[in-house]
């Protein structure tokens, strides 16, 4: 008598789970985009940690300014994706998001405020851009504790760091963050095949 209940339960689970699995399927190109997006931040973090150990947080500012874009260019050349970092509160004037990126970042902020883990926030779409069909992928970059040396609240940012940031980035908007907040995102785009 219990067997039919078990079978019925399994069938119900299969029917309920089937549509969810279909909804979560992603285009075939997304895993490659994820891998590229996830390859850059750990490399940058390692270089930042080395430079902080060597010359303190104020010395590491040039890593984000010079080496992070170079890492993005290298990832672009190796992968075929155009890779860069963007933020709603940018430090680098080149890190201003376009309309699609802005909408994704605003969506990430809403989703994080609703309780989704920032480290898992992403968006992938095939869209029209400048008259071409392109594949776009974005992944949120949460603020790690290490980042707060230069992007944190005034009590976390030293006077030396603050002075150096003012000299290099007079229009800096990338301060006042707390650990776990979305600092920005890594964004990828390439022509659709």
C-alpha positions as CSV (number, residue, x, y, z in Angstrom):
1,X,0.0,0.0,0.0
2,X,2.9,2.4,0.7
3,X,4.4,1.8,-2.7
4,X,1.8,3.7,-4.7
5,X,2.2,6.7,-2.3
6,X,6.0,6.7,-2.9
7,X,5.5,6.4,-6.7
8,X,2.9,9.2,-6.6
9,X,5.3,11.3,-4.6
10,X,8.2,10.7,-7.0
11,X,6.0,11.5,-10.0
12,X,4.8,14.7,-8.4
13,X,8.3,15.8,-7.7
14,X,9.4,15.0,-11.3
15,X,6.5,17.0,-12.7
16,X,7.1,19.9,-10.4
17,X,10.9,19.9,-10.9
18,X,10.8,19.4,-14.7
19,X,9.5,23.0,-15.6
20,X,12.0,24.5,-13.1
21,X,14.9,22.7,-14.7
22,X,13.8,23.9,-18.2
23,X,13.6,27.4,-16.9
24,X,17.1,27.4,-15.5
25,X,18.7,26.0,-18.6
26,X,21.2,28.4,-20.0
27,X,22.5,29.0,-23.5
28,X,25.5,26.9,-24.4
29,X,27.9,29.9,-24.4
30,X,27.2,30.9,-20.8
31,X,29.6,28.4,-19.1
32,X,32.5,29.8,-21.1
33,X,31.5,33.3,-20.2
34,X,31.3,32.4,-16.5
35,X,34.7,30.8,-16.6
36,X,36.3,33.9,-18.1
37,X,34.5,36.2,-15.7
38,X,35.5,34.1,-12.7
39,X,39.2,33.8,-13.8
40,X,40.1,37.5,-13.4
41,X,39.1,38.4,-9.8
42,X,41.2,35.8,-8.1
43,X,44.3,36.8,-10.1
44,X,43.7,40.5,-9.2
45,X,43.2,39.6,-5.5
46,X,46.5,37.7,-5.4
47,X,48.4,40.6,-6.9
48,X,46.7,43.1,-4.5
49,X,47.6,41.0,-1.5
50,X,51.2,40.8,-2.6
51,X,51.4,44.6,-3.1
52,X,49.7,45.4,0.1
53,X,52.2,43.2,2.0
54,X,55.0,45.0,0.1
55,X,53.9,48.6,0.2
56,X,50.7,48.9,2.1
57,X,47.2,49.7,0.7
58,X,48.3,53.1,-0.7
59,X,50.9,51.2,-2.9
60,X,48.2,48.7,-4.1
61,X,46.1,51.5,-5.6
62,X,48.3,51.3,-8.8
63,X,47.5,47.6,-9.0
64,X,43.8,48.3,-9.5
65,X,44.6,51.3,-11.8
66,X,47.2,49.6,-14.0
67,X,47.3,45.8,-13.6
68,X,43.5,45.2,-13.4
69,X,42.9,46.6,-16.9
70,X,45.9,44.7,-18.2
71,X,44.4,41.5,-16.7
72,X,41.1,42.2,-18.4
73,X,42.9,42.9,-21.7
74,X,44.8,39.6,-21.4
75,X,41.5,37.7,-20.6
76,X,40.0,39.4,-23.7
77,X,42.8,38.3,-25.9
78,X,42.8,34.8,-24.6
79,X,39.0,34.2,-24.7
80,X,37.6,36.3,-27.5
81,X,35.4,38.2,-25.1
82,X,35.7,41.9,-24.5
83,X,36.2,41.9,-20.7
84,X,36.1,44.9,-18.3
85,X,34.9,46.0,-14.9
86,X,32.1,48.5,-14.4
87,X,30.4,50.1,-11.4
88,X,27.5,52.4,-10.5
89,X,29.9,54.2,-8.3
90,X,33.0,54.2,-10.4
91,X,36.5,55.3,-9.5
92,X,38.0,54.9,-13.0
93,X,36.2,57.1,-15.5
94,X,36.5,54.2,-18.0
95,X,34.4,52.0,-15.7
96,X,31.1,53.7,-16.4
97,X,28.4,51.1,-17.4
98,X,26.5,51.3,-20.6
99,X,22.6,51.1,-20.5
100,X,22.5,47.3,-20.4
101,X,25.2,47.1,-17.7
102,X,23.5,49.8,-15.6
103,X,20.2,47.9,-15.7
104,X,22.0,44.7,-14.7
105,X,23.9,46.4,-11.8
106,X,20.6,48.0,-10.6
107,X,19.0,44.5,-10.8
108,X,21.9,43.0,-8.8
109,X,21.4,45.7,-6.1
110,X,17.7,44.9,-5.9
111,X,18.3,41.2,-5.7
112,X,21.0,41.6,-3.1
113,X,18.7,43.8,-1.0
114,X,16.1,41.0,-1.3
115,X,18.6,38.5,0.2
116,X,20.3,36.8,-2.8
117,X,24.0,36.3,-2.2
118,X,25.9,39.0,-4.2
119,X,28.7,36.5,-5.2
120,X,26.1,34.5,-7.2
121,X,24.4,37.3,-9.0
122,X,24.8,37.2,-12.8
123,X,23.0,38.0,-16.0
124,X,23.5,36.5,-19.5
125,X,21.6,37.6,-22.6
126,X,21.8,37.8,-26.4
127,X,20.9,41.3,-27.3
128,X,21.2,43.9,-30.1
129,X,24.0,46.4,-29.6
130,X,25.0,49.0,-32.2
131,X,23.1,47.1,-34.8
132,X,24.8,43.8,-34.1
133,X,23.6,40.7,-32.2
134,X,25.9,40.2,-29.2
135,X,26.2,37.8,-26.3
136,X,26.5,39.6,-22.9
137,X,27.4,38.3,-19.5
138,X,27.8,40.1,-16.2
139,X,28.8,38.8,-12.8
140,X,28.6,40.9,-9.6
141,X,31.8,41.7,-7.7
142,X,31.1,41.8,-4.0
143,X,33.4,43.9,-1.8
144,X,35.9,41.7,0.1
145,X,37.3,42.9,3.4
146,X,40.6,43.6,1.6
147,X,38.9,46.0,-0.7
148,X,37.7,48.1,2.2
149,X,41.3,49.5,2.6
150,X,40.6,51.7,-0.5
151,X,36.8,51.4,-1.0
152,X,35.5,51.4,2.6
153,X,33.9,53.9,4.9
154,X,36.1,56.8,6.2
155,X,37.0,54.9,9.3
156,X,38.5,52.1,7.2
157,X,40.4,54.2,4.6
158,X,43.7,55.6,5.9
159,X,44.8,59.2,5.4
160,X,47.6,58.0,3.1
161,X,45.1,56.1,0.9
162,X,42.7,58.9,0.9
163,X,45.3,61.4,-0.2
164,X,46.6,59.2,-3.0
165,X,43.0,58.5,-4.2
166,X,42.3,62.2,-4.3
167,X,45.4,62.8,-6.4
168,X,44.8,60.0,-8.9
169,X,41.0,60.1,-9.0
170,X,39.6,63.6,-8.2
171,X,36.0,62.5,-9.1
172,X,36.2,59.2,-7.2
173,X,32.8,57.8,-6.3
174,X,34.0,54.3,-5.2
175,X,34.1,54.7,-1.4
176,X,31.8,54.0,1.5
177,X,31.4,50.3,0.9
178,X,31.0,47.6,3.5
179,X,32.1,44.0,3.1
180,X,29.7,42.0,0.9
181,X,28.2,45.0,-0.9
182,X,28.3,45.0,-4.6
183,X,31.3,47.1,-5.7
184,X,30.5,46.6,-9.4
185,X,30.7,43.8,-11.9
186,X,32.9,42.1,-14.4
187,X,31.2,42.4,-17.8
188,X,31.8,40.4,-21.0
189,X,30.5,41.0,-24.6
190,X,31.2,39.4,-27.9
191,X,29.5,39.1,-31.3
192,X,27.0,36.3,-31.5
193,X,28.0,33.6,-34.0
